[in-house]
Amino acid sequence: MIGLKIRAPQDLGAAAIFLVIGLVGLYFGASLGGMRLGNQLGSGSMPRALSWISLGFGVVMLVRAFVIKGPPIAHIPWRAVVIVSAAVVLFGALIEFVGYVPAAILAPLLASFALKDNRWRESTLFGVLLAAGATLLFITALGQPLHYFGGN
């Protein structure tokens, strides 16, 4: 039996993340139509394609983890990971109830707490400018069916 030695722990970690994202995407996108043999494009085409791409990256990273020597896994900034993830979840939860603009302001404002030396003025200004630009792009220019303020 050939003993496999992990030569690049960071690549192994990245492979695990890509593979999990790809598998979860395929699982949740299974009920969506489109992009199967004999079918035309549908609502599931893009999620399914991105899931397969993620799986492909995962396989490449997995092979690299055993073939190419790489650095060990560095310190993981858990505070940043948790806070930025919470900001994304907050955006998704709030957009239906308070509208796009407040959710787009609050999400980067919360994400700014991932930095230990958070500055309120800069974070608030960044949130407002980001929300204004994203609103102009997604709602005004691209015509996405989102409410500026208020839910439903």
PyMOL commands that set and color helices and strands:
alter all, ss='L'
color gray80, all
select helices_A, chain A and resi 9-29+45-67+78-98+100-114+120-141
alter helices_A, ss='H'
color red, helices_A
deselect
rebuild
show_as cartoon
